[in-house]
């Protein structure tokens, strides 16, 4: 499946919109709570470089869950492969 390109990171808050790195408008609204905009922007910027498919697969959530100590090296490798970080 070919990846559809999204608006380039980093995103940032404008007066009535969220802007991308090229100064383009990503989301335009008449009202936006600053806390919602900050959270959405933080999430997008934190995921820069990860494919949409990797995010949708839950690989990042599984990788973060590894910190609870219940996963094996095989689980870690599988999560990293899903994120495109291992061949």
Secondary structure, DSSP 8 states (H G I E B T S, - for coil): --------S--EE-SSEEE-TTS-EEEE-S---HHHHHHHHHHHHHTTT--HHHHHTTHHHHHHHGGGS---HHHHHHHHHHTTS--
